[in-house]
Amino acid sequence: MRYDYITFRSVTFAQRGERVLQSAKIRCTLQRTPRWMEEQGCGYCLRLHARQLAAAAELLTREGVPFRKLYEQTAGGQLEEVSL
């Protein structure tokens, strides 16, 4: 199964994002952002199923939850930054 990621600058924003997505029935998991994904070396992310990335980003934007970057998992298993 492929997973995509949405990164946040703080645990507070990631927790808000998690609540917003889960209330909309978008399953996600809150976790520390791997260092190679995060410019400043710290942060948190939400991991979710690939088919839900666009809907999740749209919902977070509409609800005013700021996020940093979006990453899609490629068929080869690598993650690459995307913009929607």
C-alpha positions, 0 to 999 in steps of 0.5 A: 500500500502506498502512503503519502505525507503532509508535513507541519512545522509543529506538533500543535498544527499536526494535531489540529490537522489530524483532528480535522482529517479524522472528523472528515473520515480521512484516516491518518497517523501522526508521526515525527517527520523524518529528517531528510523530509524536513528542512529545519530538521524538526517537525511532524507529519501526517501519513495517509493513504495515497488516494486521499492526499488531494482531499486532505490538503484541500480540507486543511486549507479550507479549515485554516490548518497550515501545513508545509509540504506534501509528499507522494510515494512513487511506484518505486517506493520513493517519496517526492514533494508535490504541489496540488 
